[in-house]
Amino acid sequence: MLFDYLKNSRGAVEEHDSEVHELDRAELAVDIDSIKKAKRVTAHGNSQSIPINCIKPNPNQPRLEIDENALSELAASIENYGLMQPITVRQVIPFEYELVAGHRRLAACKLLGMDYIPAIVLKVGVTDSAVMALVENIQRENLSYMEEAEAYLALLSEHGLTQEELASKLGKSQSTIANKIRILKLPLKVRATLCEFGLTERHARALLKLKNEQQQLTALGEIVKKGLNVERTEALIERMLKKSKAEEESAKKPGHLPRTFKDIRIFSNTIKKAVELMNRSGVKATTKRRENDDYIEYTIKIPK
């Protein structure tokens, strides 16, 4: 009987110890989770922790789409090591902020389900906020030259900046801004093809030498098909320009007639000679020619 009592008591103690260990593990898990969450929102210098739902996107954000794989990798990094660099915002009204820099970081924190994010609050206007967003993307997001050109044009048109003013704010030369924006003179289909096949900015600038979209698309077809580098692309375009110039000069020379017009004259002469031949044979044939914008009409009368 004593043995049964001791056995039952031992079982009760073991069960109690097991419950304590389970409770300890649960508390430890909660503590670790709390530490992780705290680590994600640790303040950085002059930054402050801001509710994510109080931050609205920057309307001047040059790149709106984010690579999903890259975003997942960034979220995993923040999960493990915390947010190393706070985002930058500007206060619009009390308790409402607009993102200035950190589009990807903010998206990654949202993906993790975070409620707060470390942010540096700047006192800047709309124009400076737009410029800072562009600089952030150029430095961190690896914008394509086409995206960069579109962002430059948006800043110029929407904020009334001159090319010189924009160049000064970005620390670039005015000619750099002008050359980037010139690329946007290419037709949309040409620009889309350049981006689709990963062709460089120098490829794009070379195509600007051609006069029309059809020539540019013809050149693009050759570039893509043969995998032409910039040097060979420029040589191709020079050949196309020389050929086009030669054709224009040939068309201006006296006595030069378009091929279609030459063909019409041959047919007209054939009809004329046929009527002359009938007359020489004693058949008094006559012909009448009438011409309008769409066609030439011949009427031949042969007596019975």
Summary of the structure (lengths in Angstrom):
residues: 304
radius of gyration: 38.2
end to end distance: 146.5
largest distance: 151.2
contacts: 793
relative contact order: 0.06
helix: 63%
strand: 12%
